[in-house]
Amino acid sequence: MFFVYVLQSRKNGRLYAGFTVNLERRLAEHNLGRTKSIRFVRPLVLLYFEKFLTRLEAARRERYLKSGIGREELSNILACAENELGGGVAQLGERLLCKQEVTGSNPVTSKI
């Protein structure tokens, strides 16, 4: 199983996307500063993730979320979730938000 995830920096508020097979380990690595590209914007919180069966699907989805149209879609998903949850975006962790289906991903039924 592969996960595409979106992190938010508590320092500057920016979003960062990536993919991994072990979401808990990867989040810990980011927050320990083991990822050079974003180690200076720690701490990071997990905002959103999606689950995929293959590495190829996950890599394509990550690349899409980093594109202009993908960033726009992600912004809409997070805004919808924020409205639905009353501002609790940092507490998310479910792939299915605001009853919007994401093409190619598999539903995640519980938090990590």
Backbone as JSON Lines, residues from 0, in Angstrom:
{"i":0,"aa":"M","n":[0.83,-1.17,0.0],"ca":[0.0,0.0,0.0],"c":[0.89,1.25,0.0]}
{"i":1,"aa":"F","n":[0.5,2.22,-0.78],"ca":[1.24,3.48,-0.88],"c":[0.34,4.63,-0.46]}
{"i":2,"aa":"F","n":[0.93,5.63,0.15],"ca":[0.2,6.8,0.62],"c":[0.73,8.06,-0.05]}
{"i":3,"aa":"V","n":[-0.16,8.88,-0.53],"ca":[0.17,10.24,-0.95],"c":[-0.29,11.11,0.19]}
{"i":4,"aa":"Y","n":[0.58,12.0,0.66],"ca":[0.25,12.79,1.84],"c":[0.51,14.27,1.58]}
{"i":5,"aa":"V","n":[-0.18,15.09,2.36],"ca":[0.02,16.53,2.3],"c":[0.3,17.0,3.73]}
{"i":6,"aa":"L","n":[1.43,17.67,3.89],"ca":[1.82,18.22,5.18],"c":[1.7,19.73,5.13]}
{"i":7,"aa":"Q","n":[1.5,20.33,6.29],"ca":[1.5,21.78,6.38],"c":[2.52,22.18,7.43]}
{"i":8,"aa":"S","n":[3.31,23.19,7.09],"ca":[4.29,23.71,8.02],"c":[3.59,24.61,9.03]}
{"i":9,"aa":"R","n":[3.85,24.39,10.3],"ca":[3.32,25.28,11.33],"c":[4.11,26.58,11.36]}
{"i":10,"aa":"K","n":[5.28,26.57,10.76],"ca":[6.14,27.76,10.77],"c":[5.72,28.77,9.7]}
{"i":11,"aa":"N","n":[5.45,28.3,8.47],"ca":[5.11,29.25,7.4],"c":[3.77,28.96,6.73]}
{"i":12,"aa":"G","n":[3.09,27.9,7.13],"ca":[1.77,27.59,6.6],"c":[1.74,26.94,5.22]}
{"i":13,"aa":"R","n":[2.89,26.77,4.59],"ca":[2.93,26.17,3.25],"c":[2.61,24.69,3.29]}
{"i":14,"aa":"L","n":[2.12,24.19,2.15],"ca":[1.78,22.78,2.0],"c":[2.89,22.05,1.26]}
{"i":15,"aa":"Y","n":[3.12,20.8,1.64],"ca":[4.13,19.96,1.02],"c":[3.53,18.59,0.76]}
{"i":16,"aa":"A","n":[3.7,18.06,-0.44],"ca":[3.14,16.76,-0.82],"c":[4.26,15.76,-1.07]}
{"i":17,"aa":"G","n":[3.95,14.49,-0.8],"ca":[4.91,13.43,-1.05],"c":[4.18,12.1,-1.06]}
{"i":18,"aa":"F","n":[4.93,11.0,-1.27],"ca":[4.33,9.68,-1.16],"c":[5.31,8.72,-0.5]}
{"i":19,"aa":"T","n":[4.74,7.68,0.12],"ca":[5.53,6.74,0.91],"c":[4.75,5.45,1.1]}
{"i":20,"aa":"V","n":[5.43,4.42,1.62],"ca":[4.75,3.19,2.0],"c":[4.43,3.18,3.5]}
{"i":21,"aa":"N","n":[5.14,3.97,4.28],"ca":[4.94,4.01,5.72],"c":[4.71,5.46,6.14]}
{"i":22,"aa":"L","n":[3.47,5.82,6.29],"ca":[3.11,7.21,6.56],"c":[3.6,7.7,7.92]}
{"i":23,"aa":"E","n":[3.46,6.9,8.94],"ca":[3.91,7.3,10.28],"c":[5.42,7.54,10.31]}
{"i":24,"aa":"R","n":[6.17,6.61,9.71],"ca":[7.63,6.74,9.69],"c":[8.04,7.99,8.92]}
{"i":25,"aa":"R","n":[7.39,8.22,7.78],"ca":[7.76,9.36,6.94],"c":[7.46,10.69,7.63]}
{"i":26,"aa":"L","n":[6.33,10.78,8.3],"ca":[6.01,12.01,9.04],"c":[7.04,12.25,10.14]}
{"i":27,"aa":"A","n":[7.43,11.17,10.83],"ca":[8.46,11.29,11.88],"c":[9.78,11.76,11.27]}
{"i":28,"aa":"E","n":[10.17,11.22,10.12],"ca":[11.41,11.64,9.46],"c":[11.36,13.12,9.11]}
{"i":29,"aa":"H","n":[10.23,13.58,8.58],"ca":[10.09,15.0,8.26],"c":[10.27,15.85,9.52]}
{"i":30,"aa":"N","n":[9.62,15.46,10.59],"ca":[9.67,16.27,11.81],"c":[10.98,16.16,12.58]}
{"i":31,"aa":"L","n":[11.77,15.16,12.27],"ca":[13.1,15.04,12.86],"c":[14.16,15.78,12.03]}
{"i":32,"aa":"G","n":[13.75,16.34,10.9],"ca":[14.68,17.1,10.06],"c":[15.49,16.25,9.11]}
{"i":33,"aa":"R","n":[15.07,15.03,8.84],"ca":[15.82,14.15,7.95],"c":[15.53,14.38,6.48]}
{"i":34,"aa":"T","n":[14.62,15.3,6.18],"ca":[14.33,15.66,4.79],"c":[14.91,17.05,4.57]}
{"i":35,"aa":"K","n":[16.01,17.13,3.83],"ca":[16.75,18.38,3.68],"c":[15.91,19.53,3.14]}
{"i":36,"aa":"S","n":[15.03,19.21,2.18],"ca":[14.3,20.29,1.51],"c":[13.33,21.04,2.42]}
{"i":37,"aa":"I","n":[12.82,20.39,3.46],"ca":[11.84,21.08,4.31],"c":[12.2,21.04,5.8]}
{"i":38,"aa":"R","n":[13.44,20.76,6.13],"ca":[13.79,20.64,7.54],"c":[13.74,21.97,8.29]}
{"i":39,"aa":"F","n":[13.83,23.1,7.57],"ca":[13.82,24.4,8.24],"c":[12.41,24.96,8.45]}
{"i":40,"aa":"V","n":[11.4,24.22,8.03],"ca":[10.02,24.7,8.19],"c":[9.24,23.82,9.18]}
{"i":41,"aa":"R","n":[9.96,23.07,9.98],"ca":[9.32,22.23,10.99],"c":[8.75,23.09,12.1]}
{"i":42,"aa":"P","n":[7.76,22.61,12.82],"ca":[7.11,21.31,12.75],"c":[6.09,21.24,11.61]}
{"i":43,"aa":"L","n":[5.82,20.02,11.19],"ca":[4.87,19.75,10.11],"c":[3.72,18.9,10.65]}
{"i":44,"aa":"V","n":[2.54,19.18,10.15],"ca":[1.37,18.38,10.55],"c":[0.77,17.74,9.31]}
{"i":45,"aa":"L","n":[0.24,16.55,9.48],"ca":[-0.42,15.84,8.4],"c":[-1.82,16.41,8.22]}
{"i":46,"aa":"L","n":[-2.1,16.92,7.02],"ca":[-3.42,17.46,6.72],"c":[-4.3,16.46,6.01]}
{"i":47,"aa":"Y","n":[-3.69,15.64,5.15],"ca":[-4.5,14.87,4.2],"c":[-3.67,13.73,3.66]}
{"i":48,"aa":"F","n":[-4.3,12.59,3.42],"ca":[-3.61,11.52,2.71],"c":[-4.6,10.7,1.91]}
{"i":49,"aa":"E","n":[-4.05,10.0,0.92],"ca":[-4.8,9.1,0.06],"c":[-4.03,7.79,-0.01]}
{"i":50,"aa":"K","n":[-4.75,6.71,-0.2],"ca":[-4.16,5.38,-0.22],"c":[-4.23,4.82,-1.64]}
{"i":51,"aa":"F","n":[-3.13,4.22,-2.11],"ca":[-3.07,3.65,-3.46],"c":[-2.48,2.25,-3.41]}
{"i":52,"aa":"L","n":[-2.86,1.43,-4.38],"ca":[-2.36,0.06,-4.44],"c":[-0.98,-0.03,-5.06]}
{"i":53,"aa":"T","n":[-0.66,0.86,-6.0],"ca":[0.64,0.77,-6.69],"c":[1.45,2.05,-6.53]}
{"i":54,"aa":"R","n":[2.75,1.86,-6.64],"ca":[3.68,2.99,-6.57],"c":[3.42,3.97,-7.71]}
{"i":55,"aa":"L","n":[3.13,3.44,-8.89],"ca":[2.89,4.28,-10.06],"c":[1.7,5.2,-9.84]}
{"i":56,"aa":"E","n":[0.6,4.66,-9.31],"ca":[-0.58,5.49,-9.04],"c":[-0.26,6.59,-8.03]}
{"i":57,"aa":"A","n":[0.47,6.24,-6.99],"ca":[0.83,7.2,-5.96],"c":[1.74,8.29,-6.52]}
{"i":58,"aa":"A","n":[2.72,7.91,-7.32],"ca":[3.64,8.88,-7.91],"c":[2.9,9.84,-8.84]}
{"i":59,"aa":"R","n":[1.97,9.31,-9.61],"ca":[1.19,10.16,-10.51],"c":[0.32,11.14,-9.73]}
{"i":60,"aa":"R","n":[-0.3,10.65,-8.65],"ca":[-1.16,11.53,-7.85],"c":[-0.34,12.62,-7.17]}
{"i":61,"aa":"E","n":[0.84,12.27,-6.65],"ca":[1.71,13.27,-6.02],"c":[2.09,14.33,-7.04]}
{"i":62,"aa":"R","n":[2.49,13.91,-8.22],"ca":[2.88,14.84,-9.27],"c":[1.7,15.75,-9.64]}
{"i":63,"aa":"Y","n":[0.5,15.17,-9.71],"ca":[-0.7,15.95,-10.02],"c":[-0.96,16.99,-8.93]}
{"i":64,"aa":"L","n":[-0.86,16.6,-7.66],"ca":[-1.12,17.54,-6.57],"c":[-0.1,18.67,-6.53]}
{"i":65,"aa":"K","n":[1.06,18.45,-7.1],"ca":[2.09,19.5,-7.15],"c":[1.92,20.41,-8.37]}
{"i":66,"aa":"S","n":[1.01,20.03,-9.28],"ca":[0.77,20.86,-10.46],"c":[-0.2,21.98,-10.1]}
{"i":67,"aa":"G","n":[-0.35,22.94,-10.96],"ca":[-1.24,24.07,-10.7],"c":[-2.68,23.64,-10.48]}
{"i":68,"aa":"I","n":[-3.18,22.8,-11.36],"ca":[-4.57,22.35,-11.25],"c":[-4.75,21.44,-10.04]}
{"i":69,"aa":"G","n":[-3.72,20.66,-9.72],"ca":[-3.78,19.79,-8.55],"c":[-3.78,20.58,-7.25]}
{"i":70,"aa":"R","n":[-2.99,21.65,-7.2],"ca":[-2.97,22.52,-6.02],"c":[-4.33,23.17,-5.82]}
{"i":71,"aa":"E","n":[-4.95,23.53,-6.92],"ca":[-6.3,24.12,-6.86],"c":[-7.3,23.1,-6.32]}
{"i":72,"aa":"E","n":[-7.24,21.86,-6.81],"ca":[-8.14,20.82,-6.32],"c":[-7.91,20.56,-4.84]}
{"i":73,"aa":"L","n":[-6.66,20.48,-4.43],"ca":[-6.33,20.25,-3.03],"c":[-6.85,21.39,-2.16]}
{"i":74,"aa":"S","n":[-6.7,22.6,-2.65],"ca":[-7.21,23.76,-1.92],"c":[-8.72,23.66,-1.72]}
{"i":75,"aa":"N","n":[-9.44,23.22,-2.76],"ca":[-10.88,23.06,-2.66],"c":[-11.26,21.96,-1.67]}
{"i":76,"aa":"I","n":[-10.53,20.85,-1.7],"ca":[-10.79,19.74,-0.78],"c":[-10.59,20.19,0.66]}
{"i":77,"aa":"L","n":[-9.48,20.89,0.92],"ca":[-9.18,21.34,2.28],"c":[-10.16,22.4,2.74]}
{"i":78,"aa":"A","n":[-10.56,23.3,1.85],"ca":[-11.53,24.34,2.21],"c":[-12.88,23.72,2.55]}
{"i":79,"aa":"C","n":[-13.28,22.74,1.77],"ca":[-14.55,22.05,2.03],"c":[-14.49,21.33,3.37]}
{"i":80,"aa":"A","n":[-13.39,20.67,3.65],"ca":[-13.23,19.95,4.91],"c":[-13.21,20.92,6.08]}
{"i":81,"aa":"E","n":[-12.56,22.05,5.91],"ca":[-12.5,23.05,6.98],"c":[-13.9,23.55,7.31]}
{"i":82,"aa":"N","n":[-14.71,23.81,6.28],"ca":[-16.08,24.25,6.5],"c":[-16.89,23.18,7.22]}
{"i":83,"aa":"E","n":[-16.71,21.94,6.8],"ca":[-17.46,20.83,7.37],"c":[-17.04,20.53,8.8]}
{"i":84,"aa":"L","n":[-15.74,20.67,9.09],"ca":[-15.22,20.34,10.41],"c":[-15.09,21.55,11.33]}
{"i":85,"aa":"G","n":[-15.46,22.71,10.86],"ca":[-15.4,23.9,11.69],"c":[-13.99,24.34,12.02]}
{"i":86,"aa":"G","n":[-13.11,24.31,11.04],"ca":[-11.75,24.81,11.24],"c":[-10.76,23.77,11.72]}
{"i":87,"aa":"G","n":[-11.13,22.51,11.76],"ca":[-10.23,21.48,12.26],"c":[-9.4,20.81,11.18]}
{"i":88,"aa":"V","n":[-8.93,21.56,10.21],"ca":[-8.21,20.96,9.09],"c":[-6.97,20.2,9.55]}
{"i":89,"aa":"A","n":[-6.26,20.7,10.53],"ca":[-5.04,20.03,10.98],"c":[-5.34,18.68,11.63]}
{"i":90,"aa":"Q","n":[-6.6,18.41,11.94],"ca":[-6.96,17.16,12.57],"c":[-7.48,16.13,11.57]}
{"i":91,"aa":"L","n":[-7.35,16.38,10.29],"ca":[-7.88,15.47,9.29],"c":[-7.13,14.15,9.29]}
{"i":92,"aa":"G","n":[-6.95,13.56,8.15],"ca":[-6.28,12.27,8.08],"c":[-7.12,11.26,7.34]}
{"i":93,"aa":"E","n":[-8.24,11.65,6.81],"ca":[-9.07,10.75,6.02],"c":[-8.96,11.14,4.56]}
{"i":94,"aa":"R","n":[-8.99,10.14,3.69],"ca":[-8.92,10.42,2.27],"c":[-10.23,10.98,1.76]}
{"i":95,"aa":"L","n":[-11.32,10.52,2.28],"ca":[-12.63,10.93,1.81],"c":[-13.07,12.14,2.61]}
{"i":96,"aa":"L","n":[-13.02,13.3,2.01],"ca":[-13.38,14.54,2.68],"c":[-14.55,15.17,1.96]}
{"i":97,"aa":"C","n":[-15.49,15.67,2.68],"ca":[-16.63,16.38,2.1],"c":[-17.35,15.54,1.06]}
{"i":98,"aa":"K","n":[-17.31,14.24,1.24],"ca":[-17.99,13.32,0.33],"c":[-17.54,13.47,-1.11]}
{"i":99,"aa":"Q","n":[-16.3,13.92,-1.32],"ca":[-15.74,14.05,-2.67],"c":[-14.88,12.84,-2.95]}
{"i":100,"aa":"E","n":[-15.12,12.18,-4.05],"ca":[-14.3,11.05,-4.44],"c":[-13.08,11.55,-5.2]}
{"i":101,"aa":"V","n":[-11.96,10.93,-4.97],"ca":[-10.73,11.27,-5.66],"c":[-10.43,10.13,-6.61]}
{"i":102,"aa":"T","n":[-10.34,10.42,-7.88],"ca":[-10.13,9.4,-8.9],"c":[-8.85,8.62,-8.65]}
{"i":103,"aa":"G","n":[-8.96,7.31,-8.65],"ca":[-7.78,6.45,-8.55],"c":[-7.38,6.08,-7.14]}
{"i":104,"aa":"S","n":[-7.97,6.68,-6.15],"ca":[-7.55,6.36,-4.78],"c":[-8.57,5.42,-4.14]}
{"i":105,"aa":"N","n":[-8.15,4.75,-3.12],"ca":[-8.99,3.81,-2.4],"c":[-9.43,4.45,-1.1]}
{"i":106,"aa":"P","n":[-10.67,4.26,-0.69],"ca":[-11.14,4.86,0.56],"c":[-10.32,4.4,1.76]}
{"i":107,"aa":"V","n":[-10.08,5.29,2.66],"ca":[-9.4,4.99,3.91],"c":[-10.47,5.04,4.98]}
{"i":108,"aa":"T","n":[-10.67,3.96,5.67],"ca":[-11.79,3.9,6.6],"c":[-11.44,4.33,8.01]}
{"i":109,"aa":"S","n":[-10.17,4.35,8.35],"ca":[-9.8,4.78,9.68],"c":[-8.5,5.56,9.65]}
{"i":110,"aa":"K","n":[-8.27,6.31,10.72],"ca":[-7.02,7.07,10.8],"c":[-5.88,6.11,11.03]}
{"i":111,"aa":"I","n":[-4.69,6.61,10.86],"ca":[-3.49,5.77,10.97],"c":[-3.38,5.14,12.33]}
